[in-house]
Structure formats: structure tokens, C-alpha cells
């Protein structure tokens, strides 16, 4: 039941094509309800694509209840009733989400690289106005977690990271980060984040508050090396949310 490699230069959204291939395997009966799909790493190797594309495709299929991801275990087929119009509609919805734009998991990878350096520079260059702005967004994050307002949390988190980019005093870094954050405003990423937060909220939300507080303190103390280290840890926490 191995998956074939995707031809280089295929003119189609890569994640959308991966989702269609997985669905076709399920439709053909190769994977029945309750059966486990190969791990992301194996799928990526078999198809000759990056793991972000695999992850995006699987998350879209999970959102529409075609597959189910079990933390620490794997991804299982949840629905094979393809004669059912509602199932076909869910498949169409998943593919529509994937066709929306750039891959948010690729954006997340890029953000990890950009933001570690950005927060280091922000720690060295921030002024009092920058600190006040970052602290304001941090307070919003804390309040959103306390009140369990996920929409407010996502918005405040975006503003926190953008405020750090402003404090770095590099307009190109600021523009790059804002463009990456724009990718993560897409409907797919919003649905993915909300769903995973709902199932893993307690630990992740407490980690989120702690990491943002520690990042702010490092910037306040002008400790660029520590700020970059905590930022890396913060992205590790986000990655674990989807494992």
C-alpha cells in the first residue's frame, strides 16, 4: 500500500494533490475505517515531498472528519462512505481549503528561522515605546488564555510577534514576518489551530503564556541570546501541538 512519488513540477497545489491521493487510496479500499495511515515521515519519503505538505493535507482531511489524528499514535481513517453525498462534500471542502493559498506549515518553518534572529535584534535595539507595545500585546495573550477566547489569543499572538519585528528596527525583517503571518490568517490554519487547541488546550495554553512572558523579559533585559533560545523553544511547542 505504498504511495507513489509525485512527479516534479506537477501543476497543482502540492498539498491538495496529496490529499486527493490519500482519498483515492481510501476509496479504493486500501485503507478501511480504523486502519492507520503511514507516518508523515514515511509518506513524505514515498511521495518525494516535504513534511509540511503532508501535514497540511492530513490536517485538512482531519478537519472534515475523513481521518483522525491521535496524538502520540498516528492518523486513522475515520470515514469511507463515499456513496454518501455528505462525505463527498467534506472531501470537496478539504480540497477547497488547501487551494486557498500558501502552505501555513511552510510559513511556520520560515517563521522559526526569521524570528529567532528578529527577537535577538529586538532585544538589542528596543526602546521604551517598543517594550510598552510588546507588553500590551502580552497582556492581551494572558487575558485571552484566562478567558479561553481562542480568537482573541490568535490575534494577540500575531500582534505580539509583529511588535517584536518592529522593535528589531529592520523594515525588511518586519515586512517578511508580516507576509508570513498573512499566510497564517488563512481559513485552513485558523481551523487547524482552533481544532488542535481544543483537544490539547490546557498544556499548550499554559506553555504559550510562559514562553511569551519569558520572551518579553529577555527583550526587556536586552538578553538577545536568551530571547532567541526561548523563541526556538516556543516554536518547538507549536510543533508538538501537531505531533
N, C-alpha and C positions, 0 to 999 in steps of 0.2 A: 504493500500500500504506500510505497514511496511516492513522493511528489517530484515531478519533472522540473528541470531548470527552466526558468523564464528566459526567453531569448533576449539578448542585449538589444537595447534600442526599441523595445516594444512600445508602440504609440498608444499608451493608455496609462492612466493613473496606476502606479505600481501597486499600491495598497488595495485599490478596487479590484484589480486583476487577481491578486492573491485571494481576496475574499470570494470571488467568483469560483476560483479553482477549488477552494475548500468546500464551498457549497456543492459544486459538481460531484466531488468525492462522496459527500453525504447523500446526495440524490441518487448516486449510482449504487448505494448500499455498502460502500466500502467502510463507512463509519456509521454505525447504528446508534440509536438513542442509548446513552450511558457509556458509549465507548470513548476512549481517551485519544485526543489528537497528539501527535508528536510534540515534544517541547519546542519552544520558539527557536532555540539554537539549531535543532535538527531541521526544522522547517526552513530556516534561513540558509543552511548549508545545502539542502536538497534543491531549493528553488534558485539558489545563487543570488540572493538579495540580502539587504541589511536587516538586522533585527527590528529597527524602528518600523519598517514597512510591515513586517509580520505582526508586530504588536498592535499597530493601528488597525489592521484588518480584523484581527481577533477581537479587539475591543469593540469595533463597530458591530460585529456579529453577536457579541455578548449583549450589547445594549438592546438589540431587537430580539433577544431570547432564542437565538439559534444555537449558540453554545453557552457554556457556563464555565467561568474560571474559578477554580477553588484554590485559595491562597496556600502555597506550600505544597500543592499536589499536582495541579495541571489543568488543562482545558478539556471539557467533556461535551459531547454532543447532547443537546437538550431537545431538539425538535427535528423530526424527519418527515412530517406530514405534508409533503409537497403538493398534494392534491388540494390541500386546504387553501382557499384564497387568502386568508389572513397570514399564512406563512409566506406566500409569495409576496405579499405586500411588505412584510417585515424585511425580506431579502432586498426588495427594491429600496426600502428606506435606508438600509445599511449602506448600499452602494451609493445612494444619493449623498449621504453624509461623507463618504470617502472621496467623492468627486468634488467636494466643496472647495478644496484648496490644498495648500501645502501640508506636509505631514507634521502634526504637533510634536511627535516624539523625536523627529529630527530637529525641530526647533528647540526642544528641551536639551538635546545633546549639545547644540550650538550655544545655548544659554549657559550651560555649565562652563564651557571654555571661556566665553566672553565675561561672565560675571565674576569669576574668580579674580581676574585681573582688574576688572572695573571696581570691585569693592576695595581692593588694595589701594588703588589710586584715590578712591574716595576718602579712605582713611587718612591719606597724606595731605589731601587738598581741601577737605571740607571746611566750611566756615560755620558760624553760629546759625545763620539762616538755614543752611543745609541740615544741620542737626535738628533744628526745630521742625522742619518739614518731615524728616525721616521719623522723628519721634511721634509726630501727629499720625502718620500712617501706621506706625507700630501700635499706637493706642487703638486705632480702628480694628486692627487684626485681633488684638486681645478682646475687644468688645464683641466682635463677630463670633469668635470662638466661644466666649462666655454665653452668648445668646443663641448659639447654634444657628447662626444666619450664614449659610454657605455662600449665597450670592454676594453678601457684603464682604465675606472673607476673600473670595476670589478677586473682587475689585480692589480691596485694600492691599492685598498681596502684590498685585500688579503695580499699584501706586508706590508701594514701599521700594520695590526693585527699581522703578523708574526714578525715584528720588535719589537713590544711590548713584545711578548713572549721571544725574545732573551734578551731584557732588563731586564726581570724578573730573569735572571740568574738561571734558573731551567731547566735542559735539558729534564726532563720528561714532564713538562708542555709544553715545546716547541714542543716535539715530538707528544704529544696528540693533540695540536692545529693544527699542520701541517697535521695530519691524518684526522682531522675533516674538514679542509679546502679542502683536497683532495676529499672528498665526494662531496663538493660543486663545484667541477670543472666538474662534470658530465654534459652531454648534457642536461638532463632534467632541472637541476637547472639553467643552463645558459639560456635556453629558457624561463623558468618561470620568472626569474629576468628581462630579457630584455622585455618581454611582459608586465609585471606589471609596469616597469619603463616607458614604452611608454605611458601607459594610466594614470599614476599618477606621471609623472616625475617632474613637477615644484615644488610641495611642498616637495616631498620626497628628491629630489636632494639638495634643499636648507637646509633641515634638516640634510642631510648627511654631508654636508660641515661644518655646525655649530657644530655638535656633534664631528666630528673628530678634529676640531680646539680646542674645549674645552677639549677633552681628552688629546691632546698634551700639552696644557697649564697646566693642572692638573699634568701631569707627570713631566713637566719642573719645576713646583713649589713644587714637591715632596709631593703633597696632595693626598695620596692614597685613602682616604675615598671619596673625591670628584670624583676622576677618576673612581672609581668603580660605583658610583652613575650615572655618565654620561654614562658609558658603558651599564648599565642596561637600561637607557633611550634610548640609541641607538638601542638596541635590541627590545624595545617596538615599535620604529619607523618602524623597519623592519617587525614586526608582523602586524602592522596596514596596511602595504602595501598590505597584502593579505586578509584583512577583507572586 
